C-alpha cells in the first residue's frame, strides 16, 4: 500500500477529529482513534520538515547561482 500524501493524511485527521468530537465512541474506540491521529500527525510533521529542507531560494549573483536555505524564524 502506497504511503498517503499530506493532503490525504490531513483529510484522515479531520475525519478522526470529527469522530472524536461527536462523543459517541466508547473509550477503547476513542483511544484507538486518538492513537491513529497521533501517528498520522507525526507523519504530517515529518512531511512538513522534509519539505522545509527542500525549499531553497536561488539567487543569481553575477555568473554563478547561489543557493540559500529558506527558513522562517518567529
C-alpha positions, 0 to 999 in steps of 0.5 A, a space after each residue: 500500500 502506497 504511503 498517503 500524501 499530506 493532503 490525504 493524511 490531513 483529510 484522515 485527521 479531520 475525519 478522526 477529529 470529527 469522530 472524536 468530537 461527536 462523543 459517541 465512541 466508547 473509550 477503547 474506540 476513542 483511544 484507538 482513534 486518538 492513537 491513529 491521529 497521533 501517528 498520522 500527525 507525526 507523519 504530517 510533521 515529518 512531511 512538513 520538515 522534509 519539505 522545509 529542507 527542500 525549499 531553497 531560494 536561488 539567487 543569481 549573483 553575477 555568473 554563478 547561482 547561489 543557493 540559500 536555505 529558506 527558513 522562517 524564524 518567529 
